[in-house]
Amino acid sequence: MFQKMIQESRGNLLAYKAIGDITKEDYRQIGPEVESLAKEYGNVRLLLDLTQFHWEKISAWGEDWRFGRKFHDVIVKMAIVGDKKWEAWLTKLAGLFYAREARFFHPHQMEDALKWLTED
C-alpha cells in the first residue's frame, strides 16, 4: 500500500511510503492526488520511500503503466529512497516512464532527497 507521508508532503510535493505489496487500488488512490496537484501547480514532485516495499502485484501492472503514461509529463522530479541495488536500478526506469527526472537516495539521505525535490 502507499501511505502518504503527511509531514513531507507540501505544495506540489507528494511523498509516499510503499509498504508491503502494491495493488491496482493503490494507483487508483494516488492518481487523483497527483492529478489535483498538477492542475493546481502545473507540475508535481514525487518522493517514494521504498524501504518497506515488498513487491507489486501482477494485477497492478496495468494501473502502474497507465499511471506512468498519464503523469510522466507532469512529474518533473521523482526521488526514490531505498536500500537495495535493484531499487537504484528501478530509478533509471522511473526517469524513462514516470518522471522527467529521477534520482535514487539511500535512507540516510532523506533530507537530501527532499532538498533536491524542492530545488528548481
Biopython code that builds the backbone (N, CA, C, O; Angstrom):
import numpy as np
from Bio.PDB.StructureBuilder import StructureBuilder

atoms = [
    (1, "MET", "N", (0.831, -1.184, 0.000)),
    (1, "MET", "CA", (0.000, 0.000, 0.000)),
    (1, "MET", "C", (0.875, 1.246, 0.000)),
    (1, "MET", "O", (2.014, 1.216, 0.467)),
    (2, "PHE", "N", (0.344, 2.324, -0.519)),
    (2, "PHE", "CA", (1.014, 3.610, -0.449)),
    (2, "PHE", "C", (0.459, 4.368, 0.746)),
    (2, "PHE", "O", (-0.744, 4.613, 0.833)),
    (3, "GLN", "N", (1.334, 4.734, 1.658)),
    (3, "GLN", "CA", (0.940, 5.537, 2.803)),
    (3, "GLN", "C", (1.490, 6.937, 2.597)),
    (3, "GLN", "O", (2.697, 7.116, 2.437)),
    (4, "LYS", "N", (0.616, 7.921, 2.599)),
    (4, "LYS", "CA", (1.052, 9.303, 2.388)),
    (4, "LYS", "C", (1.880, 9.761, 3.583)),
    (4, "LYS", "O", (1.497, 9.568, 4.737)),
    (5, "MET", "N", (3.019, 10.368, 3.280)),
    (5, "MET", "CA", (3.887, 10.927, 4.315)),
    (5, "MET", "C", (3.488, 12.397, 4.475)),
    (5, "MET", "O", (3.984, 13.271, 3.764)),
    (6, "ILE", "N", (2.597, 12.644, 5.407)),
    (6, "ILE", "CA", (1.965, 13.952, 5.558)),
    (6, "ILE", "C", (2.985, 15.055, 5.823)),
    (6, "ILE", "O", (2.910, 16.121, 5.213)),
    (7, "GLN", "N", (3.921, 14.817, 6.708)),
    (7, "GLN", "CA", (4.881, 15.852, 7.087)),
    (7, "GLN", "C", (5.747, 16.284, 5.906)),
    (7, "GLN", "O", (6.093, 17.461, 5.797)),
    (8, "GLU", "N", (6.101, 15.358, 5.025)),
    (8, "GLU", "CA", (6.960, 15.662, 3.898)),
    (8, "GLU", "C", (6.184, 16.236, 2.710)),
    (8, "GLU", "O", (6.766, 16.922, 1.869)),
    (9, "SER", "N", (4.883, 15.965, 2.634)),
    (9, "SER", "CA", (4.054, 16.427, 1.519)),
    (9, "SER", "C", (3.638, 17.871, 1.762)),
    (9, "SER", "O", (3.045, 18.204, 2.788)),
    (10, "ARG", "N", (3.965, 18.721, 0.791)),
    (10, "ARG", "CA", (3.599, 20.137, 0.893)),
    (10, "ARG", "C", (3.693, 20.769, -0.487)),
    (10, "ARG", "O", (4.531, 20.378, -1.300)),
    (11, "GLY", "N", (2.837, 21.741, -0.747)),
    (11, "GLY", "CA", (2.846, 22.386, -2.063)),
    (11, "GLY", "C", (2.639, 21.348, -3.148)),
    (11, "GLY", "O", (1.699, 20.555, -3.094)),
    (12, "ASN", "N", (3.535, 21.358, -4.145)),
    (12, "ASN", "CA", (3.419, 20.391, -5.239)),
    (12, "ASN", "C", (4.262, 19.136, -4.990)),
    (12, "ASN", "O", (4.510, 18.366, -5.918)),
    (13, "LEU", "N", (4.700, 18.929, -3.754)),
    (13, "LEU", "CA", (5.485, 17.755, -3.383)),
    (13, "LEU", "C", (4.583, 16.734, -2.694)),
    (13, "LEU", "O", (3.977, 17.018, -1.661)),
    (14, "LEU", "N", (4.508, 15.552, -3.279)),
    (14, "LEU", "CA", (3.794, 14.426, -2.682)),
    (14, "LEU", "C", (4.817, 13.388, -2.256)),
    (14, "LEU", "O", (5.727, 13.053, -3.014)),
    (15, "ALA", "N", (4.666, 12.885, -1.046)),
    (15, "ALA", "CA", (5.579, 11.858, -0.537)),
    (15, "ALA", "C", (4.768, 10.663, -0.062)),
    (15, "ALA", "O", (3.772, 10.804, 0.647)),
    (16, "TYR", "N", (5.225, 9.477, -0.475)),
    (16, "TYR", "CA", (4.562, 8.239, -0.100)),
    (16, "TYR", "C", (5.584, 7.216, 0.363)),
    (16, "TYR", "O", (6.709, 7.166, -0.133)),
    (17, "LYS", "N", (5.167, 6.399, 1.329)),
    (17, "LYS", "CA", (5.940, 5.238, 1.747)),
    (17, "LYS", "C", (5.210, 4.025, 1.194)),
    (17, "LYS", "O", (4.027, 3.824, 1.468)),
    (18, "ALA", "N", (5.915, 3.222, 0.418)),
    (18, "ALA", "CA", (5.346, 1.980, -0.104)),
    (18, "ALA", "C", (5.571, 0.892, 0.941)),
    (18, "ALA", "O", (6.706, 0.613, 1.326)),
    (19, "ILE", "N", (4.481, 0.285, 1.391)),
    (19, "ILE", "CA", (4.559, -0.718, 2.442)),
    (19, "ILE", "C", (3.989, -2.031, 1.918)),
    (19, "ILE", "O", (2.849, -2.084, 1.458)),
    (20, "GLY", "N", (4.791, -3.085, 1.993)),
    (20, "GLY", "CA", (4.321, -4.396, 1.543)),
    (20, "GLY", "C", (4.154, -4.456, 0.037)),
    (20, "GLY", "O", (5.004, -3.987, -0.719)),
    (21, "ASP", "N", (3.039, -5.044, -0.386)),
    (21, "ASP", "CA", (2.754, -5.198, -1.810)),
    (21, "ASP", "C", (1.867, -4.054, -2.298)),
    (21, "ASP", "O", (0.955, -3.618, -1.595)),
    (22, "ILE", "N", (2.144, -3.580, -3.503)),
    (22, "ILE", "CA", (1.360, -2.522, -4.124)),
    (22, "ILE", "C", (0.301, -3.175, -5.010)),
    (22, "ILE", "O", (0.584, -4.133, -5.729)),
    (23, "THR", "N", (-0.921, -2.644, -4.949)),
    (23, "THR", "CA", (-2.032, -3.176, -5.725)),
    (23, "THR", "C", (-2.555, -2.119, -6.695)),
    (23, "THR", "O", (-2.162, -0.954, -6.625)),
    (24, "LYS", "N", (-3.433, -2.526, -7.592)),
    (24, "LYS", "CA", (-4.006, -1.563, -8.533)),
    (24, "LYS", "C", (-4.823, -0.504, -7.800)),
    (24, "LYS", "O", (-4.923, 0.630, -8.269)),
    (25, "GLU", "N", (-5.400, -0.852, -6.671)),
    (25, "GLU", "CA", (-6.153, 0.129, -5.891)),
    (25, "GLU", "C", (-5.244, 1.233, -5.359)),
    (25, "GLU", "O", (-5.678, 2.373, -5.196)),
    (26, "ASP", "N", (-3.998, 0.901, -5.091)),
    (26, "ASP", "CA", (-3.050, 1.922, -4.622)),
    (26, "ASP", "C", (-2.840, 2.993, -5.690)),
    (26, "ASP", "O", (-2.784, 4.181, -5.372)),
    (27, "TYR", "N", (-2.723, 2.584, -6.946)),
    (27, "TYR", "CA", (-2.569, 3.563, -8.032)),
    (27, "TYR", "C", (-3.829, 4.387, -8.204)),
    (27, "TYR", "O", (-3.762, 5.569, -8.539)),
    (28, "ARG", "N", (-4.970, 3.773, -7.978)),
    (28, "ARG", "CA", (-6.240, 4.498, -8.074)),
    (28, "ARG", "C", (-6.384, 5.503, -6.939)),
    (28, "ARG", "O", (-7.133, 6.473, -7.057)),
    (29, "GLN", "N", (-5.675, 5.277, -5.849)),
    (29, "GLN", "CA", (-5.686, 6.208, -4.720)),
    (29, "GLN", "C", (-4.790, 7.413, -4.999)),
    (29, "GLN", "O", (-5.203, 8.553, -4.790)),
    (30, "ILE", "N", (-3.584, 7.169, -5.463)),
    (30, "ILE", "CA", (-2.652, 8.292, -5.616)),
    (30, "ILE", "C", (-2.859, 9.055, -6.923)),
    (30, "ILE", "O", (-2.486, 10.225, -7.012)),
    (31, "GLY", "N", (-3.440, 8.425, -7.929)),
    (31, "GLY", "CA", (-3.676, 9.100, -9.210)),
    (31, "GLY", "C", (-4.440, 10.407, -9.062)),
    (31, "GLY", "O", (-3.987, 11.428, -9.579)),
    (32, "PRO", "N", (-5.584, 10.419, -8.376)),
    (32, "PRO", "CA", (-6.318, 11.677, -8.208)),
    (32, "PRO", "C", (-5.540, 12.746, -7.436)),
    (32, "PRO", "O", (-5.694, 13.938, -7.701)),
    (33, "GLU", "N", (-4.705, 12.320, -6.481)),
    (33, "GLU", "CA", (-3.893, 13.297, -5.742)),
    (33, "GLU", "C", (-2.869, 13.949, -6.662)),
    (33, "GLU", "O", (-2.676, 15.164, -6.618)),
    (34, "VAL", "N", (-2.214, 13.146, -7.492)),
    (34, "VAL", "CA", (-1.244, 13.686, -8.454)),
    (34, "VAL", "C", (-1.963, 14.607, -9.436)),
    (34, "VAL", "O", (-1.481, 15.701, -9.731)),
    (35, "GLU", "N", (-3.100, 14.172, -9.935)),
    (35, "GLU", "CA", (-3.852, 14.971, -10.898)),
    (35, "GLU", "C", (-4.293, 16.307, -10.309)),
    (35, "GLU", "O", (-4.211, 17.338, -10.977)),
    (36, "SER", "N", (-4.755, 16.296, -9.071)),
    (36, "SER", "CA", (-5.188, 17.519, -8.409)),
    (36, "SER", "C", (-4.036, 18.515, -8.254)),
    (36, "SER", "O", (-4.198, 19.704, -8.530)),
    (37, "LEU", "N", (-2.878, 18.029, -7.814)),
    (37, "LEU", "CA", (-1.720, 18.921, -7.668)),
    (37, "LEU", "C", (-1.229, 19.432, -9.017)),
    (37, "LEU", "O", (-0.808, 20.583, -9.133)),
    (38, "ALA", "N", (-1.281, 18.585, -10.027)),
    (38, "ALA", "CA", (-0.856, 19.000, -11.364)),
    (38, "ALA", "C", (-1.742, 20.130, -11.872)),
    (38, "ALA", "O", (-1.249, 21.068, -12.498)),
    (39, "LYS", "N", (-3.039, 20.051, -11.609)),
    (39, "LYS", "CA", (-3.955, 21.118, -12.021)),
    (39, "LYS", "C", (-3.674, 22.406, -11.255)),
    (39, "LYS", "O", (-3.723, 23.499, -11.819)),
    (40, "GLU", "N", (-3.379, 22.267, -9.972)),
    (40, "GLU", "CA", (-3.150, 23.440, -9.128)),
    (40, "GLU", "C", (-1.801, 24.105, -9.387)),
    (40, "GLU", "O", (-1.718, 25.333, -9.433)),
    (41, "TYR", "N", (-0.732, 23.301, -9.556)),
    (41, "TYR", "CA", (0.622, 23.846, -9.640)),
    (41, "TYR", "C", (1.257, 23.732, -11.028)),
    (41, "TYR", "O", (2.268, 24.380, -11.298)),
    (42, "GLY", "N", (0.684, 22.930, -11.892)),
    (42, "GLY", "CA", (1.262, 22.743, -13.223)),
    (42, "GLY", "C", (2.255, 21.603, -13.295)),
    (42, "GLY", "O", (2.554, 21.108, -14.382)),
    (43, "ASN", "N", (2.776, 21.175, -12.139)),
    (43, "ASN", "CA", (3.686, 20.029, -12.096)),
    (43, "ASN", "C", (3.687, 19.450, -10.682)),
    (43, "ASN", "O", (3.178, 20.051, -9.736)),
    (44, "VAL", "N", (4.275, 18.263, -10.577)),
    (44, "VAL", "CA", (4.313, 17.545, -9.306)),
    (44, "VAL", "C", (5.725, 17.032, -9.078)),
    (44, "VAL", "O", (6.424, 16.657, -10.020)),
    (45, "ARG", "N", (6.129, 17.020, -7.834)),
    (45, "ARG", "CA", (7.395, 16.420, -7.406)),
    (45, "ARG", "C", (7.017, 15.274, -6.473)),
    (45, "ARG", "O", (6.213, 15.448, -5.557)),
    (46, "LEU", "N", (7.598, 14.105, -6.711)),
    (46, "LEU", "CA", (7.153, 12.895, -6.035)),
    (46, "LEU", "C", (8.306, 12.204, -5.324)),
    (46, "LEU", "O", (9.364, 11.972, -5.910)),
    (47, "LEU", "N", (8.091, 11.878, -4.051)),
    (47, "LEU", "CA", (9.056, 11.102, -3.283)),
    (47, "LEU", "C", (8.426, 9.751, -2.980)),
    (47, "LEU", "O", (7.299, 9.681, -2.489)),
    (48, "LEU", "N", (9.155, 8.675, -3.274)),
    (48, "LEU", "CA", (8.705, 7.322, -2.948)),
    (48, "LEU", "C", (9.730, 6.673, -2.026)),
    (48, "LEU", "O", (10.875, 6.451, -2.419)),
    (49, "ASP", "N", (9.322, 6.374, -0.821)),
    (49, "ASP", "CA", (10.167, 5.676, 0.146)),
    (49, "ASP", "C", (9.878, 4.183, -0.004)),
    (49, "ASP", "O", (8.788, 3.723, 0.334)),
    (50, "LEU", "N", (10.849, 3.429, -0.508)),
    (50, "LEU", "CA", (10.679, 2.008, -0.763)),
    (50, "LEU", "C", (11.299, 1.116, 0.308)),
    (50, "LEU", "O", (11.443, -0.088, 0.095)),
    (51, "THR", "N", (11.667, 1.681, 1.447)),
    (51, "THR", "CA", (12.378, 0.899, 2.461)),
    (51, "THR", "C", (11.525, -0.219, 3.061)),
    (51, "THR", "O", (12.075, -1.168, 3.619)),
    (52, "GLN", "N", (10.199, -0.130, 2.960)),
    (52, "GLN", "CA", (9.327, -1.197, 3.465)),
    (52, "GLN", "C", (8.525, -1.853, 2.334)),
    (52, "GLN", "O", (7.571, -2.590, 2.584)),
    (53, "PHE", "N", (8.914, -1.584, 1.120)),
    (53, "PHE", "CA", (8.255, -2.131, -0.064)),
    (53, "PHE", "C", (8.658, -3.582, -0.265)),
    (53, "PHE", "O", (9.827, -3.937, -0.111)),
    (54, "HIS", "N", (7.692, -4.416, -0.608)),
    (54, "HIS", "CA", (7.985, -5.818, -0.913)),
    (54, "HIS", "C", (7.961, -6.052, -2.410)),
    (54, "HIS", "O", (8.986, -6.404, -2.994)),
    (55, "TRP", "N", (6.798, -5.861, -3.053)),
    (55, "TRP", "CA", (6.672, -6.087, -4.490)),
    (55, "TRP", "C", (5.363, -5.493, -4.967)),
    (55, "TRP", "O", (4.550, -5.020, -4.173)),
    (56, "GLU", "N", (5.171, -5.525, -6.285)),
    (56, "GLU", "CA", (3.932, -5.062, -6.880)),
    (56, "GLU", "C", (3.160, -6.262, -7.412)),
    (56, "GLU", "O", (3.708, -7.090, -8.140)),
    (57, "LYS", "N", (1.895, -6.349, -7.049)),
    (57, "LYS", "CA", (1.051, -7.445, -7.532)),
    (57, "LYS", "C", (0.959, -7.390, -9.059)),
    (57, "LYS", "O", (0.894, -6.308, -9.643)),
    (58, "ILE", "N", (0.955, -8.539, -9.691)),
    (58, "ILE", "CA", (0.839, -8.602, -11.157)),
    (58, "ILE", "C", (-0.419, -7.876, -11.618)),
    (58, "ILE", "O", (-0.408, -7.221, -12.661)),
    (59, "SER", "N", (-1.484, -7.982, -10.866)),
    (59, "SER", "CA", (-2.739, -7.322, -11.235)),
    (59, "SER", "C", (-2.626, -5.794, -11.228)),
    (59, "SER", "O", (-3.499, -5.112, -11.764)),
    (60, "ALA", "N", (-1.567, -5.252, -10.630)),
    (60, "ALA", "CA", (-1.368, -3.795, -10.586)),
    (60, "ALA", "C", (-0.568, -3.272, -11.768)),
    (60, "ALA", "O", (-0.497, -2.060, -11.968)),
    (61, "TRP", "N", (0.031, -4.151, -12.553)),
    (61, "TRP", "CA", (0.915, -3.703, -13.626)),
    (61, "TRP", "C", (0.220, -2.805, -14.637)),
    (61, "TRP", "O", (0.817, -1.842, -15.119)),
    (62, "GLY", "N", (-1.014, -3.101, -14.961)),
    (62, "GLY", "CA", (-1.752, -2.265, -15.914)),
    (62, "GLY", "C", (-1.980, -0.869, -15.376)),
    (62, "GLY", "O", (-1.787, 0.113, -16.094)),
    (63, "GLU", "N", (-2.393, -0.766, -14.111)),
    (63, "GLU", "CA", (-2.597, 0.554, -13.494)),
    (63, "GLU", "C", (-1.276, 1.299, -13.373)),
    (63, "GLU", "O", (-1.239, 2.516, -13.556)),
    (64, "ASP", "N", (-0.211, 0.604, -13.073)),
    (64, "ASP", "CA", (1.134, 1.184, -12.998)),
    (64, "ASP", "C", (1.499, 1.813, -14.341)),
    (64, "ASP", "O", (1.950, 2.957, -14.399)),
    (65, "TRP", "N", (1.303, 1.060, -15.408)),
    (65, "TRP", "CA", (1.617, 1.539, -16.756)),
    (65, "TRP", "C", (0.771, 2.764, -17.108)),
    (65, "TRP", "O", (1.293, 3.741, -17.646)),
    (66, "ARG", "N", (-0.544, 2.720, -16.807)),
    (66, "ARG", "CA", (-1.430, 3.851, -17.095)),
    (66, "ARG", "C", (-1.018, 5.084, -16.285)),
    (66, "ARG", "O", (-1.059, 6.206, -16.791)),
    (67, "PHE", "N", (-0.622, 4.873, -15.033)),
    (67, "PHE", "CA", (-0.171, 5.977, -14.188)),
    (67, "PHE", "C", (1.030, 6.671, -14.835)),
    (67, "PHE", "O", (1.064, 7.897, -14.938)),
    (68, "GLY", "N", (2.005, 5.883, -15.265)),
    (68, "GLY", "CA", (3.192, 6.454, -15.901)),
    (68, "GLY", "C", (2.858, 7.207, -17.174)),
    (68, "GLY", "O", (3.367, 8.306, -17.393)),
    (69, "ARG", "N", (2.024, 6.641, -18.004)),
    (69, "ARG", "CA", (1.644, 7.309, -19.260)),
    (69, "ARG", "C", (0.898, 8.609, -18.999)),
    (69, "ARG", "O", (1.113, 9.603, -19.693)),
    (70, "LYS", "N", (0.038, 8.603, -18.018)),
    (70, "LYS", "CA", (-0.786, 9.776, -17.743)),
    (70, "LYS", "C", (0.005, 10.911, -17.098)),
    (70, "LYS", "O", (-0.230, 12.081, -17.402)),
    (71, "PHE", "N", (0.945, 10.571, -16.204)),
    (71, "PHE", "CA", (1.573, 11.606, -15.390)),
    (71, "PHE", "C", (3.043, 11.871, -15.688)),
    (71, "PHE", "O", (3.642, 12.735, -15.047)),
    (72, "HIS", "N", (3.642, 11.163, -16.631)),
    (72, "HIS", "CA", (5.068, 11.357, -16.923)),
    (72, "HIS", "C", (5.420, 12.824, -17.156)),
    (72, "HIS", "O", (6.422, 13.309, -16.632)),
    (73, "ASP", "N", (4.624, 13.519, -17.922)),
    (73, "ASP", "CA", (4.958, 14.901, -18.268)),
    (73, "ASP", "C", (4.719, 15.903, -17.147)),
    (73, "ASP", "O", (5.270, 17.003, -17.187)),
    (74, "VAL", "N", (3.915, 15.555, -16.152)),
    (74, "VAL", "CA", (3.673, 16.492, -15.052)),
    (74, "VAL", "C", (4.535, 16.203, -13.829)),
    (74, "VAL", "O", (4.702, 17.079, -12.980)),
    (75, "ILE", "N", (5.083, 15.001, -13.721)),
    (75, "ILE", "CA", (6.001, 14.703, -12.612)),
    (75, "ILE", "C", (7.390, 15.134, -13.060)),
    (75, "ILE", "O", (8.058, 14.438, -13.825)),
    (76, "VAL", "N", (7.811, 16.295, -12.570)),
    (76, "VAL", "CA", (9.089, 16.856, -13.018)),
    (76, "VAL", "C", (10.277, 16.214, -12.322)),
    (76, "VAL", "O", (11.356, 16.098, -12.904)),
    (77, "LYS", "N", (10.083, 15.797, -11.075)),
    (77, "LYS", "CA", (11.153, 15.141, -10.326)),
    (77, "LYS", "C", (10.569, 14.019, -9.483)),
    (77, "LYS", "O", (9.506, 14.156, -8.877)),
    (78, "MET", "N", (11.300, 12.897, -9.460)),
    (78, "MET", "CA", (10.913, 11.781, -8.609)),
    (78, "MET", "C", (12.151, 11.314, -7.851)),
    (78, "MET", "O", (13.167, 10.970, -8.454)),
    (79, "ALA", "N", (12.056, 11.307, -6.541)),
    (79, "ALA", "CA", (13.127, 10.789, -5.702)),
    (79, "ALA", "C", (12.682, 9.437, -5.164)),
    (79, "ALA", "O", (11.604, 9.311, -4.582)),
    (80, "ILE", "N", (13.519, 8.433, -5.364)),
    (80, "ILE", "CA", (13.255, 7.110, -4.829)),
    (80, "ILE", "C", (14.249, 6.855, -3.709)),
    (80, "ILE", "O", (15.462, 6.929, -3.903)),
    (81, "VAL", "N", (13.710, 6.553, -2.530)),
    (81, "VAL", "CA", (14.541, 6.279, -1.359)),
    (81, "VAL", "C", (14.458, 4.783, -1.080)),
    (81, "VAL", "O", (13.373, 4.229, -0.905)),
    (82, "GLY", "N", (15.618, 4.141, -1.042)),
    (82, "GLY", "CA", (15.641, 2.711, -0.800)),
    (82, "GLY", "C", (17.000, 2.242, -0.341)),
    (82, "GLY", "O", (17.948, 3.021, -0.235)),
    (83, "ASP", "N", (17.078, 0.936, -0.069)),
    (83, "ASP", "CA", (18.331, 0.384, 0.434)),
    (83, "ASP", "C", (18.771, -0.863, -0.329)),
    (83, "ASP", "O", (19.629, -1.613, 0.136)),
    (84, "LYS", "N", (18.178, -1.078, -1.501)),
    (84, "LYS", "CA", (18.537, -2.250, -2.302)),
    (84, "LYS", "C", (19.065, -1.828, -3.666)),
    (84, "LYS", "O", (18.647, -0.805, -4.208)),
    (85, "LYS", "N", (19.975, -2.609, -4.215)),
    (85, "LYS", "CA", (20.562, -2.264, -5.516)),
    (85, "LYS", "C", (19.522, -2.228, -6.618)),
    (85, "LYS", "O", (19.591, -1.370, -7.498)),
    (86, "TRP", "N", (18.551, -3.149, -6.592)),
    (86, "TRP", "CA", (17.559, -3.167, -7.653)),
    (86, "TRP", "C", (16.672, -1.921, -7.602)),
    (86, "TRP", "O", (16.115, -1.524, -8.625)),
    (87, "GLU", "N", (16.533, -1.300, -6.425)),
    (87, "GLU", "CA", (15.756, -0.067, -6.329)),
    (87, "GLU", "C", (16.494, 1.088, -7.001)),
    (87, "GLU", "O", (15.872, 1.967, -7.599)),
    (88, "ALA", "N", (17.805, 1.082, -6.902)),
    (88, "ALA", "CA", (18.600, 2.087, -7.622)),
    (88, "ALA", "C", (18.429, 1.893, -9.125)),
    (88, "ALA", "O", (18.316, 2.869, -9.867)),
    (89, "TRP", "N", (18.408, 0.648, -9.575)),
    (89, "TRP", "CA", (18.190, 0.357, -10.981)),
    (89, "TRP", "C", (16.790, 0.784, -11.416)),
    (89, "TRP", "O", (16.604, 1.305, -12.516)),
    (90, "LEU", "N", (15.814, 0.560, -10.547)),
    (90, "LEU", "CA", (14.437, 0.958, -10.822)),
    (90, "LEU", "C", (14.338, 2.463, -11.071)),
    (90, "LEU", "O", (13.499, 2.912, -11.852)),
    (91, "THR", "N", (15.174, 3.223, -10.424)),
    (91, "THR", "CA", (15.173, 4.666, -10.594)),
    (91, "THR", "C", (15.463, 5.047, -12.043)),
    (91, "THR", "O", (14.907, 6.023, -12.547)),
    (92, "LYS", "N", (16.317, 4.297, -12.710)),
    (92, "LYS", "CA", (16.596, 4.570, -14.124)),
    (92, "LYS", "C", (15.326, 4.405, -14.958)),
    (92, "LYS", "O", (15.071, 5.203, -15.859)),
    (93, "LEU", "N", (14.540, 3.389, -14.668)),
    (93, "LEU", "CA", (13.264, 3.196, -15.367)),
    (93, "LEU", "C", (12.270, 4.299, -15.023)),
    (93, "LEU", "O", (11.500, 4.739, -15.877)),
    (94, "ALA", "N", (12.292, 4.741, -13.774)),
    (94, "ALA", "CA", (11.376, 5.805, -13.356)),
    (94, "ALA", "C", (11.602, 7.063, -14.175)),
    (94, "ALA", "O", (10.651, 7.758, -14.534)),
    (95, "GLY", "N", (12.867, 7.356, -14.471)),
    (95, "GLY", "CA", (13.180, 8.519, -15.288)),
    (95, "GLY", "C", (12.668, 8.394, -16.714)),
    (95, "GLY", "O", (12.401, 9.400, -17.372)),
    (96, "LEU", "N", (12.531, 7.181, -17.187)),
    (96, "LEU", "CA", (12.019, 6.965, -18.543)),
    (96, "LEU", "C", (10.499, 6.951, -18.597)),
    (96, "LEU", "O", (9.905, 7.473, -19.540)),
    (97, "PHE", "N", (9.863, 6.353, -17.586)),
    (97, "PHE", "CA", (8.433, 6.093, -17.668)),
    (97, "PHE", "C", (7.545, 6.899, -16.730)),
    (97, "PHE", "O", (6.342, 6.994, -16.973)),
    (98, "TYR", "N", (8.091, 7.479, -15.673)),
    (98, "TYR", "CA", (7.237, 8.119, -14.684)),
    (98, "TYR", "C", (7.514, 9.597, -14.445)),
    (98, "TYR", "O", (6.622, 10.320, -14.000)),
    (99, "ALA", "N", (8.698, 10.053, -14.723)),
    (99, "ALA", "CA", (9.052, 11.430, -14.395)),
    (99, "ALA", "C", (10.067, 11.965, -15.395)),
    (99, "ALA", "O", (10.770, 11.206, -16.061)),
    (100, "ARG", "N", (10.125, 13.276, -15.484)),
    (100, "ARG", "CA", (11.130, 13.879, -16.370)),
    (100, "ARG", "C", (12.542, 13.641, -15.850)),
    (100, "ARG", "O", (13.486, 13.492, -16.626)),
    (101, "GLU", "N", (12.676, 13.608, -14.514)),
    (101, "GLU", "CA", (13.985, 13.376, -13.897)),
    (101, "GLU", "C", (13.788, 12.545, -12.632)),
    (101, "GLU", "O", (12.866, 12.795, -11.856)),
    (102, "ALA", "N", (14.652, 11.563, -12.429)),
    (102, "ALA", "CA", (14.550, 10.711, -11.238)),
    (102, "ALA", "C", (15.939, 10.473, -10.658)),
    (102, "ALA", "O", (16.925, 10.346, -11.384)),
    (103, "ARG", "N", (15.988, 10.418, -9.331)),
    (103, "ARG", "CA", (17.247, 10.138, -8.629)),
    (103, "ARG", "C", (16.999, 9.179, -7.476)),
    (103, "ARG", "O", (15.922, 9.143, -6.882)),
    (104, "PHE", "N", (18.039, 8.400, -7.181)),
    (104, "PHE", "CA", (17.989, 7.429, -6.087)),
    (104, "PHE", "C", (18.722, 7.984, -4.877)),
    (104, "PHE", "O", (19.771, 8.614, -5.011)),
    (105, "PHE", "N", (18.170, 7.748, -3.701)),
    (105, "PHE", "CA", (18.779, 8.165, -2.443)),
    (105, "PHE", "C", (18.696, 7.010, -1.449)),
    (105, "PHE", "O", (17.719, 6.260, -1.446)),
    (106, "HIS", "N", (19.705, 6.868, -0.618)),
    (106, "HIS", "CA", (19.687, 5.885, 0.462)),
    (106, "HIS", "C", (18.873, 6.455, 1.625)),
    (106, "HIS", "O", (18.710, 7.672, 1.715)),
    (107, "PRO", "N", (18.360, 5.608, 2.512)),
    (107, "PRO", "CA", (17.510, 6.096, 3.609)),
    (107, "PRO", "C", (18.142, 7.214, 4.445)),
    (107, "PRO", "O", (17.438, 8.127, 4.878)),
    (108, "HIS", "N", (19.434, 7.158, 4.675)),
    (108, "HIS", "CA", (20.068, 8.215, 5.469)),
    (108, "HIS", "C", (20.168, 9.537, 4.700)),
    (108, "HIS", "O", (20.593, 10.549, 5.258)),
    (109, "GLN", "N", (19.777, 9.529, 3.423)),
    (109, "GLN", "CA", (19.809, 10.736, 2.596)),
    (109, "GLN", "C", (18.415, 11.339, 2.377)),
    (109, "GLN", "O", (18.213, 12.091, 1.424)),
    (110, "MET", "N", (17.466, 11.021, 3.239)),
    (110, "MET", "CA", (16.101, 11.517, 3.068)),
    (110, "MET", "C", (16.060, 13.036, 2.971)),
    (110, "MET", "O", (15.352, 13.580, 2.124)),
    (111, "GLU", "N", (16.802, 13.720, 3.815)),
    (111, "GLU", "CA", (16.828, 15.186, 3.763)),
    (111, "GLU", "C", (17.392, 15.678, 2.427)),
    (111, "GLU", "O", (16.906, 16.666, 1.877)),
    (112, "ASP", "N", (18.416, 14.990, 1.902)),
    (112, "ASP", "CA", (18.974, 15.347, 0.591)),
    (112, "ASP", "C", (17.935, 15.158, -0.502)),
    (112, "ASP", "O", (17.842, 15.970, -1.423)),
    (113, "ALA", "N", (17.154, 14.090, -0.405)),
    (113, "ALA", "CA", (16.103, 13.827, -1.393)),
    (113, "ALA", "C", (15.065, 14.947, -1.370)),
    (113, "ALA", "O", (14.661, 15.445, -2.421)),
    (114, "LEU", "N", (14.641, 15.335, -0.188)),
    (114, "LEU", "CA", (13.658, 16.411, -0.071)),
    (114, "LEU", "C", (14.219, 17.736, -0.570)),
    (114, "LEU", "O", (13.515, 18.510, -1.218)),
    (115, "LYS", "N", (15.479, 17.992, -0.269)),
    (115, "LYS", "CA", (16.112, 19.224, -0.746)),
    (115, "LYS", "C", (16.176, 19.233, -2.270)),
    (115, "LYS", "O", (15.845, 20.240, -2.895)),
    (116, "TRP", "N", (16.597, 18.126, -2.872)),
    (116, "TRP", "CA", (16.672, 18.036, -4.335)),
    (116, "TRP", "C", (15.305, 18.243, -4.961)),
    (116, "TRP", "O", (15.172, 18.948, -5.961)),
    (117, "LEU", "N", (14.288, 17.624, -4.369)),
    (117, "LEU", "CA", (12.946, 17.745, -4.936)),
    (117, "LEU", "C", (12.440, 19.176, -4.916)),
    (117, "LEU", "O", (11.710, 19.577, -5.822)),
    (118, "THR", "N", (12.801, 19.947, -3.920)),
    (118, "THR", "CA", (12.279, 21.304, -3.805)),
    (118, "THR", "C", (13.122, 22.348, -4.517)),
    (118, "THR", "O", (12.707, 23.501, -4.629)),
    (119, "GLU", "N", (14.295, 21.967, -4.999)),
    (119, "GLU", "CA", (15.122, 22.896, -5.774)),
    (119, "GLU", "C", (14.577, 23.052, -7.187)),
    (119, "GLU", "O", (14.017, 22.113, -7.754)),
    (120, "ASP", "N", (14.745, 24.235, -7.744)),
    (120, "ASP", "CA", (14.359, 24.429, -9.151)),
    (120, "ASP", "C", (15.501, 24.161, -10.083)),
    (120, "ASP", "O", (15.347, 24.278, -11.298)),
]
sb = StructureBuilder()
sb.init_structure("model")
sb.init_model(0)
sb.init_chain("A")
sb.init_seg("    ")
for serial, (resi, resn, name, xyz) in enumerate(atoms, 1):
    if name == "N":
        sb.init_residue(resn, " ", resi, " ")
    sb.init_atom(name, np.array(xyz, "f"), 0.0, 1.0, " ", f" {name:<3s}", serial, name[0])
structure = sb.get_structure()
